[in-house]
Amino acid sequence: MSDQDVQTLAAASGQRLIREFADKYANLRERSRRVPIADAKKIADEYSCPLEIGIVAYLINLDGIMGIREAVNLLSSELQRRTNVGEDVPNLGGNILEFSLLEGRWIEYIYGTFVRELELKTRELANLEASIDVETPPIEKVVSVVNSRSRLAETFVSPAVQTWLGEHVKSNTEDVLTAFCLAVTKWKLATLKGKMLQLRRRNQAFFRRLKVILATASESATVDVVMKRIDDTIQALGADLSRMSVSSVAHFILHIAPRPMGRGDRSRYVDVGMSSTRGNKTEPDMTSPFDFLERDVQLARRRTDAERSEYLSQRISRVMRVLRYQGNTTAQVVEKCVLELRNRLHIDEASAAGVIERSRQELANTPSDRQDEIAVKLVFEYISTYALER
């Protein structure tokens, strides 16, 4: 692929990103108006953050991107970074909400779309890299690996990195590396910071190994071009973390991305049907909140009684927030959970009717600020009694 082709693909990728961000921003802004203020205030009180950050963290959690605590931490970290560089967000509700929506859009993109697409795009690359993991790999395979890495880094990762830097005032490449690598690796911040320099050296060592292999090739203009590309990449990776080029940042993110391993034939031609991978585990695609709840009930069987209660209560609460957001009353939420679980887990019909009737009575006599807590308790007891004790 020529440099012109790479530039064309990178430009197209950048345009898609702009359109996706415009849609995501509009979606978050519209939905932020419907977030229950009581729930957002509870988040703000619990995590000592502005109400507006609580609103966007609620939506990020509702979309299944991450937990509320992690969303609040990421939003608050960027808010603090801006203060540190002298670009404070005015302490006014409208300004903080606008900041939270713009940053929330980035969090949803990086931890959602970007990570998913990177996982898919690195599958074929992993196959190529495996083909050179021998004592004397073919020269054409090495050239293919270098070209594939460069194409993926320049046409997919670089446009996202460039856009992030452009939208985050007074940010540097160490900031963007942290933002993307935390999502890609799922490590704690301290772990990432501690491994960053070592990982960079490994990235350089990988390219040096390829250069040594290519040096044995007979004279070839193509090999010369590839070796020049490798030299440029190694040198760029050696820059200070805060002053790296966009291209070297992209190569670093690509190198640090986990490769799919131990899954048999990783060929892109293998038909995996409607399945997808999450966290390197293959499982069916799940779209309904009840798909997740059904899975969580099955996973709860593996836990101790003490762990099971906390684990399931959190999952039930998350599903209920989605249903409440869709306009259901608390009583309707309980009824839908019970009926869905009855059908999916093959529970006796009579028991479901009794639980639904009892929930209506209890919720009718419960203050509104405690109804969610009672609803979670009722569904948890139903699962414990009729699904887990069988």
C-alpha positions as CSV (number, residue, x, y, z in Angstrom):
1,M,0.0,0.0,0.0
2,S,1.4,3.4,-1.0
3,D,1.8,6.4,1.3
4,Q,-0.9,8.1,-0.6
5,D,-3.3,5.2,0.0
6,V,-2.4,5.2,3.7
7,Q,-3.1,9.0,3.9
8,T,-6.5,8.5,2.1
9,L,-7.5,5.7,4.5
10,A,-6.4,7.8,7.5
11,A,-8.4,10.8,6.3
12,A,-11.5,8.6,5.8
13,S,-11.0,7.1,9.3
14,G,-10.8,10.7,10.8
15,Q,-14.0,11.7,9.0
16,R,-15.9,8.6,10.4
17,L,-14.6,9.5,13.9
18,I,-16.0,13.1,13.6
19,R,-19.4,11.8,12.5
20,E,-19.5,9.1,15.3
21,F,-18.6,11.7,17.9
22,A,-21.3,14.2,16.7
23,D,-23.9,11.4,17.0
24,K,-22.6,10.2,20.4
25,Y,-22.5,13.8,21.8
26,A,-26.1,14.4,20.6
27,N,-27.2,11.1,22.1
28,L,-25.6,11.8,25.5
29,R,-26.9,15.3,25.7
30,E,-30.5,14.2,24.9
31,R,-30.4,11.4,27.4
32,S,-28.8,13.5,30.1
33,R,-32.0,15.4,30.4
34,R,-33.8,12.2,31.4
35,V,-31.4,11.0,34.1
36,P,-33.2,10.8,37.4
37,I,-31.7,13.7,39.4
38,A,-32.0,11.7,42.7
39,D,-29.7,9.0,41.2
40,A,-27.2,11.5,39.9
41,K,-27.2,13.3,43.3
42,K,-26.6,10.0,45.1
43,I,-23.5,9.5,42.8
44,A,-22.3,13.0,43.4
45,D,-22.7,12.6,47.2
46,E,-21.0,9.2,47.3
47,Y,-18.0,10.1,45.1
48,S,-17.8,13.8,46.1
49,C,-18.0,15.0,42.5
50,P,-20.2,17.6,40.7
51,L,-23.8,16.6,39.9
52,E,-23.1,17.0,36.2
53,I,-20.3,14.4,36.4
54,G,-22.7,12.1,38.2
55,I,-25.2,12.5,35.4
56,V,-22.7,11.4,32.7
57,A,-21.2,8.7,34.8
58,Y,-24.7,7.3,35.3
59,L,-25.2,7.2,31.5
60,I,-21.7,5.6,30.9
61,N,-22.6,2.9,33.4
62,L,-26.1,2.5,31.9
63,D,-24.5,1.8,28.5
64,G,-22.4,-1.0,30.1
65,I,-19.1,0.7,29.4
66,M,-17.8,0.6,33.0
67,G,-18.8,1.0,36.6
68,I,-19.9,4.3,38.1
69,R,-16.7,4.7,40.2
70,E,-14.4,4.2,37.3
71,A,-16.4,6.7,35.1
72,V,-16.3,9.3,37.9
73,N,-12.6,8.8,38.4
74,L,-11.8,9.2,34.6
75,L,-14.0,12.3,34.3
76,S,-12.6,13.8,37.5
77,S,-9.0,13.1,36.4
78,E,-9.4,15.0,33.2
79,L,-11.1,17.9,35.1
80,Q,-8.1,18.0,37.4
81,R,-5.6,17.8,34.5
82,R,-7.2,20.9,33.0
83,T,-6.8,22.7,36.3
84,N,-3.2,21.7,36.5
85,V,-2.4,23.1,33.0
86,G,-4.2,26.4,33.8
87,E,-7.3,25.7,31.7
88,D,-9.9,25.3,34.5
89,V,-13.5,24.5,33.5
90,P,-15.6,27.3,35.1
91,N,-17.4,26.0,38.2
92,L,-20.9,26.5,36.6
93,G,-23.4,23.7,36.0
94,G,-23.7,24.3,32.3
95,N,-19.9,24.4,31.8
96,I,-19.3,21.3,33.8
97,L,-22.1,19.4,32.1
98,E,-20.7,20.4,28.7
99,F,-17.2,19.2,29.7
100,S,-18.6,15.9,31.1
101,L,-20.6,15.2,27.9
102,L,-17.6,15.9,25.7
103,E,-15.3,13.8,27.9
104,G,-17.9,11.1,28.4
105,R,-18.1,10.8,24.6
106,W,-14.4,10.0,24.5
107,I,-14.7,7.5,27.4
108,E,-17.5,5.6,25.6
109,Y,-15.5,5.7,22.3
110,I,-12.2,4.5,23.7
111,Y,-13.5,1.9,26.1
112,G,-16.3,0.8,23.7
113,T,-15.8,1.2,20.0
114,F,-12.0,1.6,19.9
115,V,-11.2,-1.4,22.1
116,R,-13.7,-3.6,20.2
117,E,-12.4,-2.7,16.8
118,L,-8.8,-2.9,17.8
119,E,-9.4,-6.5,19.1
120,L,-10.9,-7.4,15.8
121,K,-8.2,-5.7,13.7
122,T,-5.3,-7.4,15.7
123,R,-6.6,-10.9,15.0
124,E,-5.2,-11.1,11.5
125,L,-2.0,-9.2,12.7
126,A,-1.6,-11.9,15.4
127,N,-1.6,-14.6,12.7
128,L,1.1,-12.8,10.8
129,E,3.2,-12.2,13.9
130,A,2.9,-15.9,14.8
131,S,4.2,-16.8,11.3
132,I,7.6,-15.1,12.1
133,D,7.9,-16.6,15.5
134,V,10.5,-19.1,14.2
135,E,14.3,-19.2,14.0
136,T,14.5,-18.1,10.4
137,P,11.3,-16.5,9.2
138,P,10.8,-15.8,5.5
139,I,11.7,-12.3,4.5
140,E,8.3,-11.7,2.8
141,K,6.6,-12.6,6.1
142,V,8.6,-10.1,8.0
143,V,7.9,-7.4,5.4
144,S,4.2,-8.2,5.6
145,V,4.3,-7.9,9.4
146,V,5.9,-4.4,9.3
147,N,3.5,-3.2,6.6
148,S,0.5,-4.5,8.4
149,R,1.5,-2.9,11.6
150,S,2.2,0.4,9.9
151,R,-1.1,0.3,8.0
152,L,-3.1,-0.4,11.2
153,A,-1.2,2.2,13.2
154,E,-1.5,4.9,10.6
155,T,-5.0,4.3,9.3
156,F,-6.9,3.3,12.5
157,V,-5.0,4.3,15.7
158,S,-3.3,7.5,14.6
159,P,-6.5,9.4,13.6
160,A,-8.0,8.7,17.0
161,V,-4.8,9.8,18.8
162,Q,-4.6,13.0,16.7
163,T,-8.2,13.8,17.4
164,W,-7.8,13.2,21.1
165,L,-4.8,15.5,21.3
166,G,-6.6,18.2,19.3
167,E,-9.6,18.1,21.6
168,H,-7.7,18.0,25.0
169,V,-6.3,21.4,25.6
170,K,-2.6,21.5,26.5
171,S,-2.3,17.7,26.5
172,N,0.8,15.8,25.5
173,T,1.5,12.4,24.2
174,E,2.0,10.9,27.6
175,D,-1.6,11.9,28.4
176,V,-3.0,10.3,25.3
177,L,-0.9,7.1,25.9
178,T,-2.4,6.9,29.4
179,A,-6.0,7.4,28.1
180,F,-5.8,4.7,25.5
181,C,-3.5,2.2,27.1
182,L,-5.6,2.0,30.3
183,A,-8.6,1.0,28.2
184,V,-6.6,-1.4,26.0
185,T,-4.8,-3.2,28.8
186,K,-7.4,-2.9,31.6
187,W,-4.5,-2.3,34.0
188,K,-4.6,0.0,37.0
189,L,-3.0,3.4,36.5
190,A,0.0,2.6,38.8
191,T,0.6,-0.6,36.9
192,L,0.6,1.1,33.6
193,K,3.0,3.9,34.7
194,G,5.3,1.3,36.2
195,K,5.5,-0.7,33.0
196,M,5.5,2.0,30.4
197,L,9.2,2.4,29.8
198,Q,9.8,-1.4,29.8
199,L,7.0,-1.9,27.3
200,R,8.6,0.8,25.1
201,R,11.9,-0.9,25.2
202,R,10.2,-4.2,24.2
203,N,8.5,-2.5,21.3
204,Q,11.9,-1.2,20.1
205,A,13.4,-4.6,20.6
206,F,10.7,-6.2,18.4
207,F,11.5,-3.9,15.5
208,R,15.3,-4.3,16.0
209,R,14.8,-8.1,15.6
210,L,12.9,-7.6,12.4
211,K,15.6,-5.3,11.1
212,V,18.3,-8.0,11.8
213,I,16.3,-10.5,9.9
214,L,15.8,-8.2,6.9
215,A,19.5,-7.4,6.9
216,T,20.1,-10.9,5.6
217,A,18.0,-10.4,2.5
218,S,19.5,-9.8,-0.9
219,E,19.4,-6.3,-2.4
220,S,15.8,-5.1,-2.7
221,A,14.2,-1.7,-3.0
222,T,11.2,-2.9,-1.0
223,V,13.4,-4.3,1.8
224,D,15.3,-1.0,1.9
225,V,12.1,1.0,2.3
226,V,10.9,-1.3,5.1
227,M,14.2,-1.0,6.9
228,K,14.1,2.8,6.7
229,R,10.5,2.6,8.2
230,I,11.8,0.4,11.0
231,D,14.7,2.8,11.8
232,D,12.3,5.8,11.9
233,T,9.9,3.9,14.2
234,I,12.7,2.8,16.6
235,Q,14.0,6.4,16.8
236,A,10.6,7.9,17.3
237,L,9.8,5.4,20.1
238,G,12.9,6.6,21.9
239,A,11.6,10.1,22.4
240,D,10.4,11.4,25.8
241,L,6.9,10.0,26.5
242,S,5.4,13.4,26.6
243,R,7.0,14.4,23.2
244,M,6.5,11.4,21.0
245,S,5.1,11.6,17.5
246,V,1.5,10.6,16.8
247,S,2.8,7.7,14.7
248,S,5.0,6.3,17.4
249,V,2.2,6.6,20.0
250,A,0.0,4.6,17.6
251,H,2.7,1.9,17.2
252,F,3.1,1.8,21.0
253,I,-0.7,1.4,21.6
254,L,-0.8,-1.3,18.9
255,H,2.2,-3.1,20.4
256,I,0.7,-3.1,23.9
257,A,-2.7,-4.4,22.7
258,P,-3.3,-8.0,23.9
259,R,-3.3,-10.5,21.1
260,P,-5.9,-13.3,20.9
261,M,-4.1,-16.5,22.0
262,G,-5.0,-20.1,22.8
263,R,-8.2,-20.1,20.8
264,G,-7.3,-22.7,18.2
265,D,-7.3,-21.5,14.5
266,R,-7.2,-17.7,14.6
267,S,-7.7,-17.4,10.9
268,R,-10.0,-14.6,9.8
269,Y,-11.7,-17.2,7.6
270,V,-13.0,-19.2,10.5
271,D,-16.8,-18.7,10.8
272,V,-17.6,-18.0,14.5
273,G,-21.3,-17.3,13.8
274,M,-23.0,-14.8,16.0
275,S,-20.5,-15.0,18.9
276,S,-18.2,-12.3,20.1
277,T,-15.3,-12.1,22.5
278,R,-15.3,-10.0,25.7
279,G,-12.2,-10.1,27.8
280,N,-10.8,-13.0,25.7
281,K,-13.8,-15.2,26.6
282,T,-16.1,-16.4,23.9
283,E,-19.8,-16.0,24.7
284,P,-23.0,-15.2,22.8
285,D,-23.8,-11.7,21.8
286,M,-26.1,-10.1,24.4
287,T,-28.3,-7.1,23.7
288,S,-31.1,-7.2,26.2
289,P,-30.5,-6.4,29.9
290,F,-32.0,-9.8,30.7
291,D,-29.4,-11.5,28.6
292,F,-26.8,-10.2,31.0
293,L,-28.9,-10.9,34.1
294,E,-29.4,-14.5,33.0
295,R,-25.6,-14.9,32.5
296,D,-24.9,-13.3,35.9
297,V,-27.3,-15.7,37.6
298,Q,-25.3,-18.6,36.1
299,L,-22.0,-17.1,37.2
300,A,-23.3,-16.5,40.7
301,R,-23.5,-20.2,41.2
302,R,-19.7,-20.3,41.3
303,R,-19.5,-17.9,44.2
304,T,-19.7,-18.2,48.0
305,D,-22.9,-17.2,49.7
306,A,-21.4,-13.9,50.9
307,E,-20.0,-13.0,47.5
308,R,-23.1,-14.1,45.7
309,S,-25.4,-11.7,47.6
310,E,-23.2,-8.6,46.7
311,Y,-22.5,-9.7,43.2
312,L,-26.1,-10.4,42.2
313,S,-27.5,-7.3,44.0
314,Q,-25.2,-5.1,41.9
315,R,-26.2,-6.8,38.7
316,I,-29.9,-6.7,39.5
317,S,-29.6,-3.0,40.3
318,R,-27.9,-2.3,37.0
319,V,-30.6,-4.0,35.0
320,M,-33.3,-2.2,37.0
321,R,-31.7,1.2,36.2
322,V,-31.9,0.4,32.5
323,L,-35.6,-0.6,32.8
324,R,-36.4,2.5,34.9
325,Y,-34.7,4.6,32.3
326,Q,-37.0,3.1,29.7
327,G,-40.0,4.5,31.5
328,N,-41.1,1.6,33.7
329,T,-42.4,2.0,37.2
330,T,-40.6,0.1,40.0
331,A,-43.4,-2.4,40.2
332,Q,-43.3,-3.0,36.5
333,V,-39.5,-3.4,36.7
334,V,-39.9,-6.2,39.3
335,E,-42.6,-7.9,37.3
336,K,-40.5,-7.9,34.1
337,C,-37.5,-9.2,35.9
338,V,-39.4,-12.0,37.5
339,L,-41.3,-13.0,34.3
340,E,-38.1,-13.0,32.2
341,L,-36.2,-15.0,34.8
342,R,-39.1,-17.5,35.1
343,N,-39.0,-18.1,31.3
344,R,-35.2,-18.2,30.9
345,L,-34.5,-20.3,34.0
346,H,-37.6,-22.5,33.7
347,I,-39.0,-21.6,37.1
348,D,-42.5,-22.7,38.2
349,E,-45.2,-20.2,37.1
350,A,-47.1,-20.2,40.3
351,S,-44.1,-18.9,42.3
352,A,-43.7,-16.0,39.9
353,A,-47.3,-14.9,40.3
354,G,-46.9,-15.0,44.1
355,V,-43.7,-12.9,44.1
356,I,-45.2,-10.3,41.7
357,E,-48.3,-9.9,43.9
358,R,-46.2,-9.6,47.0
359,S,-44.0,-7.0,45.4
360,R,-46.9,-4.8,44.4
361,Q,-48.1,-4.8,48.0
362,E,-44.7,-4.1,49.5
363,L,-43.8,-1.4,47.0
364,A,-47.2,0.3,47.5
365,N,-46.4,0.7,51.2
366,T,-42.7,1.7,50.7
367,P,-41.5,5.4,50.5
368,S,-40.3,6.3,47.0
369,D,-36.7,6.8,48.1
370,R,-36.5,3.1,49.3
371,Q,-38.4,1.5,46.5
372,D,-35.3,0.7,44.4
373,E,-33.7,-1.0,47.4
374,I,-36.8,-3.1,48.1
375,A,-37.1,-4.0,44.4
376,V,-33.6,-5.4,44.3
377,K,-34.1,-7.3,47.5
378,L,-37.3,-8.9,46.1
379,V,-35.7,-10.0,42.8
380,F,-32.6,-11.3,44.6
381,E,-34.8,-13.4,47.0
382,Y,-36.7,-14.8,44.0
383,I,-33.5,-15.8,42.3
384,S,-32.0,-17.3,45.5
385,T,-35.2,-19.3,46.4
386,Y,-36.2,-20.6,43.0
387,A,-33.1,-20.5,40.8
388,L,-30.0,-21.1,43.0
389,E,-31.4,-23.4,45.6
390,R,-32.5,-26.1,43.1
